[in-house]
Every structure is written in C-alpha cells, then in structure tokens.
Amino acid sequence: MSVRSSKDLPTSLDFLHPDVVAPLIGKVIGSPAADEVASTFALLADPTRVRILQALTLVEEICVLDLALALGISQSALSHQLALLRSHRVVTRRKEGRIVFYRFVSRPVRRALSAALRDLLP
C-alpha cells in the first residue's frame, strides 16, 4: 500500500467495498455540522431541561415562578437551566417589570424534542 498524506482524499481503490461507500461520498456531514447536531442533543440530555422544554411546548410563554411551581423545582434551579437554554438560543425571555417570561423559540430543538416524545413515550 502506498504512503500518502492525511490531506489526500481516499479514492474508490482505497475502500474495501467501494459500492457500499459510494452513496456516502459527499453526503456525510462534516465536523462543524456534527458538532451543532450533538450540541442540540446535549441540550436534551438533561431530564430537567427536557421537562422545562416540554412544558414550554404547551404554552406560548410562561413566567419563571409559574413554571417552577408547575414543574416542582426551585426558581434557582429553573433559572440556571433557562440561562443555559437562552445562551444556546433555544428560549427567549421577556421582562414585564420584575417578572420574567420565557418562550420556546428554537424550531430544530422543538422538532427533536417532539420526535423523541412521540417515538419514545406511550
């Protein structure tokens, strides 16, 4: 076998089963896209965040106090998770005086959550 640089792309002669590999060429996602998809699933890897996001799918928006009470978690724990979701642009907030309202805005995350809930739960 010849020695080649890691920058060289493989040719059909390099594959053991080129006919199986052919449909993959040019269609396998690259690392940046894979990182973005993995990041989306990482947001859904926490049960508390899943509960928060599922609750947010049921309403247009809700204040932190009401959401914390509905989920049975502390406002502090909820605020921490909402700040993380906000930093990833999954939710947005709106202030009305001292009251903060949150809304679910990320369509890709909403679709991933909806698919998981639909396919995994009875």
C-alpha positions in Angstrom: 0.0 0.0 0.0 1.3 3.5 -0.8 2.0 6.1 1.8 0.0 9.2 1.4 -0.5 12.4 3.3 -3.5 12.7 5.7 -4.8 15.6 3.5 -5.3 13.3 0.5 -8.8 12.1 0.0 -9.4 8.4 -0.4 -10.2 7.1 -3.9 -12.5 4.2 -4.8 -9.4 2.0 -4.8 -8.9 2.6 -1.1 -12.2 1.2 0.0 -12.8 -2.5 0.7 -16.4 -2.2 -0.5 -16.5 0.9 -2.9 -20.1 0.1 -4.0 -21.3 0.4 -0.4 -19.3 3.5 0.3 -20.3 5.3 -2.9 -23.6 6.7 -1.6 -21.7 8.3 1.4 -19.3 10.3 -0.7 -20.1 14.0 -0.4 -23.1 13.3 1.8 -21.6 12.5 5.3 -21.8 15.6 7.4 -18.6 17.4 8.4 -17.3 18.0 11.9 -18.8 21.5 12.3 -22.3 20.3 11.4 -21.9 17.2 13.6 -20.9 19.4 16.5 -24.0 21.5 16.0 -26.3 18.4 16.0 -24.5 17.0 19.0 -24.9 20.3 20.8 -28.7 20.1 20.2 -28.9 16.6 21.6 -26.7 17.6 24.5 -29.3 20.2 25.5 -31.9 17.4 25.6 -29.7 15.1 27.6 -30.7 16.6 30.9 -34.1 15.4 32.3 -34.8 18.8 33.9 -34.3 20.6 30.6 -36.5 18.1 28.9 -39.3 18.8 31.4 -38.8 22.6 31.0 -38.9 22.4 27.2 -41.8 20.1 27.1 -43.7 22.4 29.4 -42.8 25.3 27.2 -44.3 23.5 24.2 -47.6 23.6 25.9 -47.9 27.3 26.3 -47.0 30.4 24.3 -45.0 31.8 27.2 -44.8 31.5 31.0 -43.3 33.3 33.9 -40.4 31.7 35.9 -42.5 31.5 39.1 -45.4 29.7 37.5 -43.1 27.4 35.5 -41.1 26.5 38.7 -44.3 25.7 40.6 -45.7 23.6 37.7 -42.5 21.6 37.5 -42.0 21.3 41.2 -38.4 22.7 41.1 -36.8 25.7 42.7 -36.7 29.1 40.9 -32.9 29.0 41.3 -32.6 25.6 39.5 -35.0 26.7 36.8 -33.3 30.0 36.2 -29.9 28.2 35.9 -31.4 25.9 33.2 -33.2 28.7 31.4 -30.0 30.7 31.3 -28.2 27.8 29.6 -31.1 27.3 27.1 -31.1 31.1 26.5 -27.4 31.1 25.8 -28.0 28.4 23.1 -30.9 30.5 21.7 -33.4 27.8 22.5 -35.6 30.1 24.5 -36.1 33.8 24.7 -37.2 35.9 27.6 -39.4 39.0 28.1 -39.5 41.1 31.2 -42.6 42.8 32.5 -41.4 44.8 35.5 -39.7 42.2 37.8 -41.5 39.3 36.2 -39.6 37.3 33.5 -41.5 35.3 30.9 -39.9 32.6 28.7 -40.8 31.2 25.4 -39.5 28.2 23.3 -38.1 29.6 20.0 -35.7 27.0 18.5 -37.5 25.1 15.8 -34.8 22.4 15.5 -34.8 21.7 19.2 -38.6 21.7 19.3 -38.7 19.2 16.4 -36.1 16.9 18.1 -38.0 17.0 21.4 -41.3 16.4 19.7 -40.0 13.5 17.8 -38.4 12.0 20.9 -41.6 12.4 22.9 -43.7 11.0 20.1 -41.4 8.0 19.4 -40.3 7.1 22.9 -43.3 7.7 25.1 -46.5 5.6 25.1 
